[in-house]
Amino acid sequence: MSDADRTAATETEVETTMSEKPSQVATLPDEPATGNETKVRIRGLTKEFDASGRTVTALHQLDLDIPRGQFFMIVGPSGCGKTTLLRIMAQLDTPSSGELEIMGSAEGRPQNSMIFQGDSIFPWMTVWDNASYGLAMRGVPKAELRDTVGHYLDKTGLTEFKDAYPHQLSGGMRQRVSIARAFANDPDILLMDEPFSALDEQNKTLLQAELLRIWDETRKTVVFITHSVDEAVTLGDRIMVMTANPGTAKAFVDVPFERPRDVLDLRQRPEYGEIVYEIWQQLRDEVSRSQRSAREATPTRRRRFRR
């Protein structure tokens, strides 16, 4: 099995079978609707790895609350534990200590869908079969499956490509298939790990706009990792800036812009630039510290020159 196939299988497993797996995450009954109820609650979350006989702490004593329906962004330097946190939320990994609670999901629906950085759709399936896979695995009635998948292929501009295979699509179109599949599967929480990082700026901007347009229909809880401060401010309601390794929350920044948002118009506003600058001020020292740590951890090699 190729790397792409393994990634696709992992994503689909997260989407379709999570409600059937023994959970390391506490799933609690829904709170009474107050307009600001918590969907995800994290307390003292720590994750440690063994690396060649020494303990490496990826996450340290992280506390976090994410309200239901919030588009929550995470930015931080490389190696600060962003993806580790997302994998723990997806139940692909377990914390070393601490608590992660997710308020109850509707019966019969997956708790989450996860969209990865790279290609994560089945290369041997058509666009339609990829987008409908999660629903088909759950035994959704054919009429409901047809209507749901047709709706999201239309929203992502893929209807006329429904019989195409991934190798016939551009990188941006393949990510559209991943987005259509995730929304069609109707998860409680959408987890996104730098889904647009491999795209050029034009495709990235178009997909950001499409994602916001689709999300506005459902207002699902989203946890989205990015290295782009611009992307975080464009998409998010609230942004967590993480420290360098070991990762924990350094700051939370609220994004005050109204919804729905026009991606290009938003970036012309002076307030947009001010928030981007504020986040970079928080992030700059952490990126520098991460780079210093990486240099110190890399052994210096002497070069031998022939005379």
Salt bridges, closest charged atoms under 4 A:
ASP3 OD1 - ARG6 NH2 2.33
GLU11 OE1 - ARG181 NH2 3.30
GLU13 OE2 - LYS21 NZ 2.89
GLU15 OE1 - ARG181 NE 3.60
ASP30 OD1 - ARG68 NH2 2.95
GLU31 OE2 - ARG41 NH2 3.25
GLU37 OE2 - ARG68 NE 3.30
ASP65 OD1 - ARG41 NE 3.78
ASP65 OD2 - ARG43 NH2 2.78
ASP93 OD1 - LYS47 NZ 3.11
GLU101 OE1 - ARG41 NH1 3.22
ASP119 OD2 - ARG174 NE 2.92
ASP163 OD2 - LYS162 NZ 3.43
ASP186 OD2 - ARG109 NE 3.43
ASP186 OD1 - LYS220 NZ 2.67
ASP188 OD2 - LYS39 NZ 2.17
ASP188 OD1 - ARG109 NH2 3.24
GLU194 OE1 - HIS227 ND1 2.95
GLU210 OE1 - ARG176 NE 2.94
ASP216 OD1 - ARG219 NH2 3.00
GLU217 OE1 - HIS151 NE2 3.06
GLU217 OE2 - LYS155 NZ 3.00
ASP237 OD1 - ARG259 NE 2.87
GLU258 OE2 - ARG269 NH1 3.04
GLU271 OE2 - ARG269 NH2 3.58
GLU286 OE2 - LYS250 NZ 3.14
GLU286 OE1 - ARG289 NH2 2.84
